[in-house]
């Protein structure tokens, strides 16, 4: 089965080092996650993002259910990109790439997520009606939060 894809790109009015420092700090995830999801990091804080880093957290994705999630940072190339992959959690497969590059007006931040749902009947329908719209809302919230954290943003792109 071909993975589902979600992509978002935003240009933030900041420099590459500041953008990297913000996004590579897992402690900032709650700032860009919808409050209703009750996102809580349960692993020990780390000062530096590195390949092999394990991050655990809980969240409430929908209907008040608490879900435990474990991700591993699998690739890091400071300040250009890093990748987190789900090791345990609600998806059969979750691969989230974070790209950063200096552009006119700031730093382009691009999220590219590939995911698969658990093997269940009607997973395509479930994705189309519930999961993908929910993920889009989460990433739309993220863009709104980033616009407040890094004010004066004018460029937003992406929606696949």
Secondary structure, 3 states (H helix, E strand, C coil): CCCEEEEEEEEECCCHHHHHHHHCCHHHHHHHCCHHHCCEECCCCCCCCCCCCEEEEEECCCCCCCEEEEEEEEEEECCCEEEEEEEECCCCEEEEEEEEEEECCEEEEEEEEEEECCCCCCHHHHHHHHHHHHHHHHHHHHHHHHHHHCCCCCEEECCC
